[in-house]
Amino acid sequence: MKSTILMMSLILLSFTGHAMDIDLSKSSFIWKGSKITGSFHEGPIKMKKAVLNDGKGEFVADLNSIDDTTLDGELKQKFLGHIKSSDFFNVEKYPTAKLKVNKIDNGYLFGELTIKDKTHHVTVPFEKNGKTYSGTLAFDRTRFDMVYGSGNFFKNLGDKVINDTVTLKFKIVTK
């Protein structure tokens, strides 16, 4: 009986569809946004919740924790205030973003990304290296009602155009 329980537990630890304990202290989530000029901003964002069980789960990002590692001082505070404003994430009204994982299969995560109460399907490729899973989730910010500085919505912005694609590079470490 003990060997059966042990065998079942080992089977359930496989990433491709079974229970995993995620170590958020060793995991990282780095967002990046850029302008057409090539300049960019990026920084960490913390997860309030990260659960995967039987190939399904949920990641909940704390948008109040969004940070920028490309600026310092007053410029950094001004930028963070703007990205948290209604022009972008509107953190006061929508303090979290969520990735609902519906299925994990053959190196891909299939799910639904919700930002500002708008939900869209995503497919995210990932790589596994031991207990670490890494990849990049890319999404079009304008699909989540973040059109500020988008060349698809505003004309004559010149070099002020902000690319519509935002990425979230992740490294998930399991226990």
N, C-alpha and C positions, 0 to 999 in steps of 0.2 A: 504493500500500500504506500509506504514512504517513497519507494523508488518511482511509483506511478505519479505521485504528487510532484516529485523533483523533476521528472521528465516533462510533465505538463508545464511546470514553471519555466523550464528552459525553452520550451517551444514558444511560450508566450512572450519571451524577451526579444524575439526577432522583430526588426523594424517594419518589415513588409507586412504589416497588418496585425500587430499584437501590442500588448501593454508595454509602456515605457515610462520610466521615471525620468523627468527632465531636470537637469541641474541648472537652474537659472543663474546661479552665481558664476558658472563657467561658460555659459552660453552668451552669445552676443548678437545684437541686431543693429545694423548701421544703415541709416537712410542716406540717400544722396539725390540732390536736385541740381540742375545746371541751366545755364543760359546758352544761347546759340554761339556766343563768343568763346565757349569752352570753360569759362569760369564756373565754379560750382560751390555748393555748400554741402556739408555732410556731418553726421554725428550720430551718437548712440540714441537709442530709444529703449526704454525698459518695458518688459512684459509684466502685467499684473497677474496673468494666468497663462499657463502652458500645460496642456493635457493632451496626450495621445493614448488611445486605448482601442485595440482591435481595429486599427487602420482608420479610426475616426478621432476627431478631437477639436480643440479650440485653442487659439492663441489670442490673448487680449492685450493690446498695447495701451500703455498709459501715455496719452498724448501730452499731458502736462510735463512729462519727463523728457520730451524731445530736446536735444541739445545740438550745438554746432561746434565743431572743432576747428573751423577755418577762420574764425574771428575771435577777437578779444575785446574786453571792456565795454564801452558804451555802444560801439557798432554791433557787438554780439547781442547785447540786450535789446537793441532796436530791432535787429533781424528776428530774434526769437519772439519778440512781441508781435511782429508782423506775421510770421508763419503760424502763430497760434491764433491770429485774428480771424474774422469772418472772411477775409480775402483768401484764406487757405483752409486750415483745419477747424477753425471756429471752436477751439478747445473749451471755452466757457459753456457752450451748448452741447458739444459732443466730446466729452473728455476721454473717450476710448475709441479705438478702432479694433475690428475683430476679423480674424481669419478662421472660418469654420472649415475643418478638414473633413471631407466626405469620403475620400478614398486615397490610399497610397498604393501605387502599383508600378513595379518595374522602373524605379528611379524617378517617378513623378508623383507629385502631390496634387490632387484635384480638390478644389474647394470653392468657397465663396468669401470674397473680401467685402467687408462692410465698413464704410467710412461715411460719416455725416448722414447716417440712416439710408444710404444708398448701397445696394448690394450687387456685385457682379461676379461671374464665374472666373476662376483663375486656374491655370495649370502651371505648376512650378517644378522645374527639373532640380534634382539634388544629387549630391554624391555622398557616399558613405565611406568613412575611413575609421575603422574601429568603432568607438562609441560616439564619434562625431559625424554629424550630418551637416552639409553646407550647400548653399545655393544662393540664388538671387531671385527675388520676387520683383517683377517690373509691372507697374500699372500706369494707366493714363489718368492723371489727376483730374482732367476735365470731366471725366465720366462720374466723378464724385463731387461735382459742383465747385471745383477750384479752377476758375478760368482766368484769374488775375495774371496779366502778362503773357497770355497765350496768343501766339500769332494766328491761331485758328479762330479767335474771337475778336481780336482787336487789330486794326491796321495801323501802319505808320509807327510801329514801336521801335524800328531800327534795331540797334544792338541791345535793346532792353528786353527782347523776347526771351521768355523763360520756356525751356523745353517742357512739353507736356508729360513726358515719361519721368516717373520717380522710381527709384529702385530701393529695395530693402535687402541688403546682403545679410544673410544669417549664418550663424554657426550654432547648432544645437548639440549640446553635450548631454548624453544620458548617463545615469548613475550605474 
